[in-house]
Amino acid sequence: MVNTLNRKKEFTLDINGIKMSGVAYGDSRWPPMLALHGWLDNAASFSLLAEQLPERYLIALDFMGHGKSAHRSTTTPYYIWDNVTEVYLAMQALNLPSADVIGHSMGASIAMLFAGCFPANVKNLYLIEGIAPLHYDTEQLPALMATAIRKRGRIAAKTSKRYPSVHALVQARMNARFPVSRQAAQLLVERGSLSQQHEFIWSSDPALLLPSINRMCTEQILSFLRAVEAKVTLFLAEDGLHSEQWQLYITQLKNLQTKTFAGNHHLHMQNRGALAISAAIKATAEV
């Protein structure tokens, strides 16, 4: 087996004047797969999976405000539909007219929205522990917007939590709500941390912790799901983060298969999960 990690290449893209970073694994002559990470993760979250897909050109992006990508300005909120725009522009910059797309959690939601907007650009859609953005009752939207606006006014006073060592960052990531192995945590920390005055902080933008000002309701989400033309494989973890709403969403997708494996929400960052997902991807590609 070719060691894909030995063929890892860092890259940066200019997306409307903002720097987007990423990592490409493998040979650009191989079939491309665009990889979209979850909230507060980064491109390194796909390292283990890339190692199990030695004949794919896996291109993992750092979303804005994550990993090594630039932060948005303080006056620009983080909206999930802006991530969809950036995926579109990134594919243009990478000269990818179409590709398979894989996403985890938030990245899965972005991947689905993108596939709904641009069905001709996505052949196979792989969703790990995610299927669509969070939905909200339309009657709650005014109050939710008011709360989000108030919280934005207090962001300037917040500072990033500091850690005394890289080891402390790794331990914190290993023991987060959805634990990951030491190896996976080290990969995330290497790409997603900064040294400041002999201490260490996460490189992600603190503004990512703020609630969104605008949100989507169920009917909006359903319209995107119905527009997806790609073959969809949904990977679920036995101890993952599931929603009853997903049962409704699943019925809207035209060509879907669901696979459940042992593991937690970060299924692809666990050795067993990465092996199982990669085997399923290879089987899908052979059909």
N, C-alpha and C positions, 0 to 999 in steps of 0.2 A: 504493500500500500504506500502511495506517495504521502509523505508528511506535508500536509497542506500548510501547517503553521510555519514551516521553513520557507514557504512561498508567500509570506504575508507582506503586504505593502501598504504603508500609510498614504493617505491622499487628502487634499483639501479642495473644496469647490467654492467658487464665488456665487452665492445665491442672492441676487439683488443687492450686492454690496456687503453682504454678511458672510463671514467664513463658516462653512460647514465642513467638518472633518469626517473621516471614515477610515475603514480598514478593508482592503480587498484580499481575499484568501484564494490561492490557486492561480490558474492560468487563464488569461483573458480569452483564450481560444475555446474554453469550455463553456457549456451552457450557463448563462448568467442567472443568479438568484439574488434579489435585493432583500436585505435583512433589516428589519425595523424593530428596535429594542423597546422595552417597557419603560414606564415612568421612573425617573431617577436612576435608571441603569445607563449603559452606554454600549458602543459597538462591540466591546470585548465580551459581552454576554453571549455572543455567538461563536466564541473561540472553540469550545468543545464540540459543537455541532459541525463547524467547518472541518475539524479534524476527521470527522466521520463521513464527510462528503468530498472525497479526494478528487472526484472528477466533475466538480461544479466550481464555477467562478462565483464565489459568495462575496457580495459587496455589502458590508455592514456600515450603516450611517450612524453618526452621532447627531441626534436631533438638536436643534438650537437650545442652548441652555444646559446641555448635557455633555459629558465627556470633554473632548477637546474643541467642540464647536463654540462659537461666540454666543454671548448672552444677548437677548433682545434689550432694547433701550428701556429705561424705567417707565416710559409712557406707553409701551407696547405690551399688552397682555399676551399670555400664552394661550392661543386657541388651537384646538385640534385641527380645524380646517386649514390653518396656516401651515401645519405640518404636511397636510395633503398637497398644498401648493409646492412646498419645498421638495417633496418626493418627485413631483412632476418635473420641476426644474432640475433636480439632481439627475434624473434619468436623461434629460436632454444634455446636460453637461457631460455625462458619462457616455453619451452616444448609444443609449439603450432604447431603441424603438419599442421593445417589449421584453419582458422578463418574467420568470416566476417570482413571486413575492412571498416572503415569510415574515410574520410579525408576532411578537409576544405581548400579551396584555394590552397596554395602551398602543403599542406598535401594531397589534392585530386589528384594533379598531381603526387605526389610520390606514392600514392595508386594505381593509374592507371598504372604507369610504373611497379610497383611491380606485379600487377595482370597480366600484359603482359608477364613479365619474368617467373613468377611462377603460371600459371593458376590453377594448382591442389591445391594450397595453399589458394585460395580465393573462397568462395562459393557465398557470396553476397558482392557487392561493392557499397558503398554509397558515393556519391560525393556531397559535399556542395559547391556551388559557385566556382567550378573549375573542369576541365576535363583533362587538359594536360599542360605541361610546355609552356612557351612563345616560339614562333617560330620566326625565323629570316631568311631573304633572304640570301642565300648562298654567293651572291656577296658582302654583307656587312660584312661578318665574319672577314676578315683580319683587317679592320679598327676598328671594335668593339673590337677585341682582343687587338690591339695596345692601344686603349683607356683604356681598363681594366688593362693592365699591367702598364701603367703610373700611374693610380690611386692607384694601390697596393703599389707603391713606396712611397706614401704619407700617408699611414695609420698609421705609427708609430707616426706621429705628432698629430693625432686626440685623443681627450679625450672625455669620455662620458659626456653628459649633466647632470648637478647636479640640484637637486630639494631640497628645504628647508624642505620638510615634505612628509610623505606618502600621505597626503591629496592632495598635489600638484601633485604627480604622478597619483593619481586616477583621478583628474580633467583633467590632460593632456590626459589620456587614454580615458576618457569619450568624450572628444572633438576632438578626432583624425579624420582622413579623413572619417572613417566609425565608427560613434559613437556607443557606447555600454552603457548599463545601469550602474548605480553606483554599483550594486551588481556584475555584470560581471567584471567591471573594478577593483573592490577590489580583486576579485579572481585572476585575472591576475597579479596584483601588488604584492599580497602576495607571489606568487610563482616566480615572475620575477623581483625582485628588491633586492638591497643590501644597507646596511647602511655603509657610509664611512665618518668618521670625522664629525658626526652630520648632514650629508647631505645624500641624497638618489640618487641612480642611477639605471638604468635598468641593470639587470644581463646579458642580451643578448650581444653577442660579437659584437663590432662596425664593425668588418670586414664583418658582414652580409649585411651591407649597400653598399658594393663594388659590381660593376658589375661582372658577371661571365666571366672568361677568355674564356672558351669553352661554346658554345651554340648549341641548336638543330635546325635543319631546319624542314620544314613541312613533308617531306618524311620520315624522321626518326621517327617523332611522329606518323604518320599514321601506321607505321609498328607495333608499340607497341599497338595501339588501336585495330588493327585487330587481335592481339594475345590474347586479353582478352576473357576468356570463362565464367566468372562469370556473374550472373544476376546483372545488373547495374541500380541503381536509382540515377538520377541526380536531386538535389534539387537546385532550383533557387529562388532568391529573387526578388520581383518586383522592388526594388530600388537597385539592386545588381550591380556587376561588370561583365558585359558580353562582349563577343567578337564575331564579325561576323564569325571568324574562327571556332568557336564552332559548327556552323551549318555543316561544313564539317566533323568535328570530330564525331559528333553524328551519321552520316551516316555509320561510320566505325565500330560501336559497334554492336555486333550480337543480344544482348538481353537487350534492354534499355527502361526504362520508365522515363519520365521527369515530375517533379511536381514543380509548382511555387506557392510560398506563399508570403504573405505580410511581408515586412521587408527589411533590408539592407544586405550588404555583410556578416556581422556576424550574419546570420540568426539563427544559433544554440545557440547563446548567448543571444537571446531575448526570453522571456517567450512564446510568441505566436509561434515563430519559433520552439523552442524546443518541444512544444506540438505537432505541426504539423508533424515535422520530426519523432518524436518517434512513433506517430500513424501510419505513413507510414511504418516505420521499422517493427512494430508489424504485420501489415497486410501482408508485404512481407514474414515474417517468417512463417506465417500461410498457405501460398500457397503451 
